[in-house]
Structures are given as structure tokens and as C-alpha cells.
Amino acid sequence: MDEKRDALRLLDGLENGGMSTADAVALGEDLDPVLTYAIVSFLRAVYPAGNPAATAVLKRVVDLISSPAIVRQHERGRQDPVAQWLESEHEYRDFRGRGPALVDLVADKLDS
């Protein structure tokens, strides 16, 4: 699935710094809003602001969500029933070190 691959690229780019903000915005705009929302929410949860090691990741997340298109995408994703299901059944922190498993879970739920 191309969307799952793109979601994994966005997650990796934000987490590891392997992509420009412009590329991240372009990917985030093209994803299902729930995937964009879940990726941003996941990174915020597993890289809390008080953790000095999180500075670079959170800067990339802030740069991403500074785009008006991503803000709209994020809000649509937050309101989607799949996102609400995800947050009622799981904690983002439980996916620490397993971000791709979160992407798989969300993508599979969107496909069902």
C-alpha cells in the first residue's frame, strides 16, 4: 500500500531527520488525515518536551504542524472515528520503539 509506505516515510523523516520540512508537509498533506494525526500524536507522546533528546524531533514536528494545510489535516484526523477508536483502545506511548506497528494498525483499521 503506497499510503502505508508514505506514512512510514513521514514517521521516519520526522523521527530521524531524513527529510526536509517541505517534503514532510507534502507527504502529510497526501496521507489520510488519521495517519497524519496519529504520527504527530505518537511523536508528541513518545518525545515529551522535557526530554532533551527530543528537541530535534519536536522541532521537526512543530515545523510540520506550522503548515496551515497540515493543521487542517490534523484536525480532520483528530475528529475521525478511527482516531477516536485508536485513542480509546491504545496509548501512543505503548508504541514507543514500534512506530511502524502503529502505522500498520491505523492503516489496517482504515482499510477495514
C-alpha positions, 0 to 999 in steps of 0.5 A: 500500500503506497499510503502505508509506505508514505506514512512510514516515510513521514514517521521516519523523516520526522523521527530521524531527520531524513527529510526536509520540512517541505517534503514532510508537509507534502507527504502529510498533506497526501496521507489520510488525515488519521495517519497524519494525526496519529504520527504527530500524536505518537511523536508528541507522546513518545518525545515529551518536551522535557526530554532533551533528546527530543528537541530535534524531533519536536522541532521537526514536528512543530515545523510540520504542524506550522503548515496551515494545510497540515493543521487542517489535516490534523484536525480532520484526523483528530475528529475521525472515528478511527482516531477516536477508536485508536485513542480509546483502545491504545496509548501512543506511548505503548508504541514507543520503539514500534512506530511502524506497528502503529502505522500498520494498525491505523492503516489496517483499521482504515482499510477495514 
